[in-house]
């Protein structure tokens, strides 16, 4: 027995190490995607392209913006096609946001009041998730919207992970060096032509919306792991659904996943996903993030 005991203990230790490693490698995969008018460009072909992307990635959580034309029931059927039995859409008119997942959503709510489009809140896999789509026309309205989201997030215990994701229609100051004078000039021309567009802040690119998130303690998940600039729009598909061989327009990063300190410590992957499918599904590229499960 004395000879067998060290071997037994060594075996237990080895198995324990394997179990610890297995647990450490578990992760939650999250995709956030502005899908351009509810995937309606190219119709059935584009929907199939989108479903194949989800099946290839196998994310646990999918947040979408611009689910135009979809109903709650239709979203549920779409989600089932890629093995997400849980689905929630903010509304069935205008520009809805949506959330689907492999596991149940707890304490969810859909908010349209005081929002240009809407937002969804839900707790999934122990993670507090906000899916947003801010105003495309006014930085001041976006400031109101982000202030609302921050206030809602402040009600959550500080030791729990929070993610705020979607189309912010805002640019990050960390990308400032990639935006030359031409971008601001183009935005100014748009404002001269359209009275309802007021995205410049005193004639300059506005960074105050995302800086407000930063000041509230949230972190840009992409910048946690990446130094290089990666635009989230435009893609090889323009806003009219036309396929182009080269990108048009000034590359911008306006799609983000922001996280509080607790969630930031778990981020193991964060990227703007560009591949043969995402070049053509939408005029935006999706944001893809992986979080380690504790």
Secondary structure, DSSP 4 states (H G I P E B T S, - for coil): -HHHHHHHHHHHHHHHHHHHHHHHH-EEEEEEEE-HHHHTTTHHHHHHHHHHHHHHH--SEEEEE--TT--HHHHHHHHHHTT--EEEES-SSSS-EEEEESS-EEEEEEE-TT-SSEEEEEEETTEEEEEEE--SSBHHHHHHHHHHHHHHHTTS-TTS-EEEEEE-----GGGGGG--HHHHHHHHHHHHH-TT-B--BTTB---HHHHHHHHTT-EEHHHHH--S----B--SB-TTS-B-SS--S--B--EEEEE-HHHHTTEEEEEEE-STTHHHH-SSPEEEEEEE--
